[in-house]
Amino acid sequence: MLSSRWTRFKYFIPVPPELSGPSGRHYVMENSPVPKEFLYKEVLGLPPPHAFTWLLNRDIFPGNDRVKLQDNGRTLEVAFPLRVDSGNYTLTVVSGSGSASLQLDLILTCV
């Protein structure tokens, strides 16, 4: 007599990262806080991304006194931006299943 045994397996189906959140051009008054909803990016994917890199005008952006990286690099916090903080910000995320990028143009205007 043969015994039947069922074994359960957990399958891992990789899902490349996907970014959502505002992109495109955003105009902000100089020395006014940038609303967080402009800069927060929701990241989906399996496995979860392990690297978050922000670029400012195609150069790696580590942050500065006015623009800080939050949430392990997932969010930019812009307290009181100056015109020098204007530019093209690009977030790139990397996981074991791929990478994704999202761009945001932050344009500071004078009062």
Secondary structure, 3 states (H helix, E strand, C coil): CCCCCCCCCCCCCCEEEEEECCCEEEEEECCCCCCHHHHECEEEEECCCCEEEEEECCEECCCCCCEEEEHHHCEEEECCCCHHHCEEEEEEEEECCEEEEEEEEEEEECC
